[in-house]
Amino acid sequence: MTVAGKETPRERYRAQLQAEIKERAWEQIAAAGATGLSLNAIAKQMGMSGPALYRYFASRDELITELIRDAYSSLADTIRTAAASGADLAVLGRALRAWALDDPQRYFLIYGTPVPGYHAPDDITAIASEIMQALLDAAQPTGKTVVTAEDDHPDTRLEAHLAQHRQWAAGHPAPPAALRRALLFWTRLHGILSLELAGHFTGMGLDPAELYDNELRHLSQ
């Protein structure tokens, strides 16, 4: 039986080997995307048999789950640290961009093209929800927004829609104006980040950071 806080040599070896397997997996994802991930190829690189590697990760989906869990946990830690200091949307947005630029493959694994046939377990969904909760906290409007049926302003129409469709907010008590700001923050900034990290701004003669900051200024008003 392992004493709390102390690992046996066998447990340390297992943790080290799992970490190396995940490093090899990230290399494969960088070269061919998540759909090209192969446990047998990783085993060959590490001088192991396929069955031996399957003792550490029972399937490709289990390995992908661990990689996604690590990525979401890393982003959640980044957002949580920024939010702990009372950060507004602008600060959270800059933290998000810095995290994405630090490791584009990690970003694309959770916000890129979904892996066919893969479904994330509930604990990963909970981590993603925690990130959104932090954004909703920071998205509280500085002024009072009143939604009326007669007002046909696009923002007001969206707020009225979100007031009736707020399942994605996971029970957060944010008013419709905060729901709108958080959702626009999420969609606009991820749109810019995805294009930037995929290289679509290359050759356009502009600085994606300026475009990103401009969106942050608008979203922070």
C-alpha positions in Angstrom: 0.0 0.0 0.0 1.4 3.4 -1.0 1.8 6.0 1.8 0.0 9.2 1.1 2.4 11.6 -0.6 5.0 9.0 -1.4 5.3 7.0 -4.6 6.9 3.6 -4.9 9.7 3.2 -7.5 7.2 1.2 -9.7 4.7 4.1 -9.5 7.4 6.6 -10.4 8.5 4.5 -13.3 5.0 4.2 -14.6 4.4 8.0 -14.3 7.6 8.7 -16.2 6.7 6.2 -18.9 3.2 7.7 -19.3 4.7 11.1 -19.6 7.1 9.9 -22.3 4.2 8.3 -24.2 2.3 11.6 -24.1 5.3 13.5 -25.4 5.6 11.0 -28.3 1.8 11.5 -28.9 2.2 15.3 -29.1 4.9 14.8 -31.6 2.6 12.6 -33.7 -0.2 15.2 -33.4 2.1 18.0 -34.5 3.1 15.9 -37.6 -0.2 14.4 -38.6 -3.0 15.7 -36.4 -5.0 13.8 -33.7 -6.5 11.5 -36.2 -3.1 10.1 -37.1 -2.3 9.1 -33.5 -1.1 5.5 -33.3 -0.2 3.7 -30.1 1.6 1.0 -32.1 3.8 3.7 -33.8 4.6 5.2 -30.4 5.4 1.7 -29.0 7.8 1.1 -31.9 9.5 4.5 -31.3 10.0 3.6 -27.7 11.3 0.1 -28.4 8.2 -1.5 -26.8 5.7 -4.0 -28.0 2.2 -2.8 -28.6 0.7 -5.0 -25.8 3.3 -3.6 -23.4 2.3 0.0 -24.2 -1.4 -0.8 -23.8 -0.7 -1.5 -20.1 -0.2 2.2 -19.7 -2.9 3.5 -22.0 -5.6 0.9 -22.9 -6.7 2.6 -26.1 -6.1 5.5 -28.4 -9.1 7.2 -27.0 -7.8 6.9 -23.4 -4.5 8.5 -24.5 -6.4 11.3 -26.3 -8.5 11.8 -23.2 -5.4 12.3 -21.1 -3.9 14.8 -23.6 -7.2 16.7 -23.7 -7.5 16.7 -19.9 -4.0 18.0 -19.6 -4.7 20.8 -22.2 -8.0 21.9 -20.6 -6.4 21.7 -17.1 -3.5 23.9 -18.2 -5.9 26.5 -19.7 -8.1 26.4 -16.7 -5.1 27.0 -14.4 -4.1 30.0 -16.6 -7.6 31.5 -16.6 -8.0 30.7 -12.9 -4.8 32.5 -12.0 -5.7 35.6 -14.0 -9.3 35.6 -12.6 -8.0 35.3 -9.0 -6.6 38.8 -9.3 -9.9 40.2 -10.4 -9.0 40.3 -14.0 -11.4 41.8 -16.6 -12.2 40.3 -20.0 -9.2 42.1 -21.6 -6.7 40.4 -19.1 -8.4 37.0 -19.6 -8.2 37.5 -23.3 -4.5 38.2 -23.3 -3.9 35.2 -21.0 -5.9 33.0 -23.5 -3.8 34.2 -26.4 -0.5 33.7 -24.6 -1.5 30.2 -23.7 -2.5 29.4 -27.3 0.7 30.8 -28.8 2.8 28.9 -26.3 1.6 25.5 -27.7 -0.6 25.7 -30.9 -1.0 21.9 -31.1 -2.4 21.8 -27.6 -4.8 24.6 -28.6 -5.9 22.8 -31.7 -6.5 19.5 -29.9 -9.3 21.1 -27.8 -10.5 23.9 -30.1 -9.7 22.5 -33.6 -11.4 19.9 -35.7 -13.1 17.3 -33.4 -11.6 13.8 -33.5 -14.1 11.5 -35.3 -15.9 9.2 -33.0 -14.3 10.6 -29.9 -16.5 11.8 -26.9 -14.9 13.5 -24.0 -15.8 12.2 -20.5 -17.8 14.3 -18.0 -14.8 15.5 -16.0 -13.4 17.2 -19.1 -16.7 18.9 -19.8 -16.7 20.1 -16.2 -13.2 21.7 -16.7 -14.4 23.5 -19.9 -17.4 24.7 -18.0 -15.2 26.1 -15.3 -13.4 28.2 -17.9 -16.7 29.6 -19.2 -17.8 30.4 -15.6 -14.7 32.5 -15.1 -15.5 34.4 -18.4 -19.1 35.0 -17.3 -17.8 36.4 -14.0 -15.6 38.8 -15.8 -18.3 39.7 -18.4 -20.6 41.4 -15.9 -21.6 44.7 -17.6 -20.5 48.0 -16.2 -23.8 49.6 -17.1 -27.4 48.4 -16.8 -28.8 46.9 -20.0 -32.6 46.7 -20.4 -34.0 44.2 -22.9 -37.4 45.0 -24.3 -39.4 43.4 -27.0 -39.7 46.7 -28.9 -36.0 47.3 -29.0 -34.7 45.9 -32.4 -31.0 46.6 -31.7 -28.9 43.5 -32.7 -27.3 43.3 -29.2 -30.8 43.4 -27.6 -32.2 40.7 -29.9 -29.2 38.5 -29.0 -29.6 39.1 -25.3 -33.3 38.3 -25.5 -32.4 35.0 -27.3 -29.7 34.1 -24.8 -32.1 34.8 -21.9 -34.2 31.8 -23.2 -31.2 29.7 -24.3 -28.7 29.7 -21.5 -27.9 26.0 -21.0 -24.3 26.6 -22.1 -23.9 28.9 -19.1 -24.3 25.8 -16.8 -26.5 27.6 -14.2 -24.4 30.8 -13.9 -26.7 33.7 -12.8 -25.2 36.1 -15.3 -27.7 38.6 -16.8 -28.4 38.5 -20.6 -25.9 41.3 -21.2 -23.1 39.3 -19.6 -24.1 36.2 -21.5 -23.8 38.1 -24.7 -20.4 39.6 -23.8 -19.0 36.2 -22.8 -20.3 34.5 -25.9 -18.9 37.1 -28.2 -15.6 37.0 -26.4 -15.5 33.2 -26.9 -16.5 33.2 -30.5 -14.6 36.2 -31.8 -11.3 35.6 -30.0 -11.2 31.9 -30.9 -11.9 32.8 -34.5 -8.9 35.1 -34.6 -6.7 32.7 -32.7 -7.6 29.7 -35.0 -6.8 31.7 -38.1 -3.6 33.0 -36.7 -2.3 29.7 -35.4 -3.2 28.0 -38.7 -1.2 30.6 -40.6 -4.0 32.3 -42.5 -2.7 35.8 -41.7 0.7 35.0 -43.3 1.3 37.3 -46.2 -1.5 39.7 -45.4 0.9 42.3 -44.1 -0.9 42.8 -40.8 -0.2 42.0 -37.1 -2.7 39.5 -35.7 -2.0 40.9 -32.2 -3.4 44.3 -33.3 -6.6 42.6 -34.6 -6.9 40.6 -31.4 -6.4 43.7 -29.2 -8.9 45.6 -31.2 -11.6 42.9 -30.5 -10.6 42.9 -26.9 -11.2 46.7 -26.7 -14.6 46.4 -28.3 -15.6 43.5 -26.0 -14.4 45.3 -22.9 -16.5 48.4 -23.5 
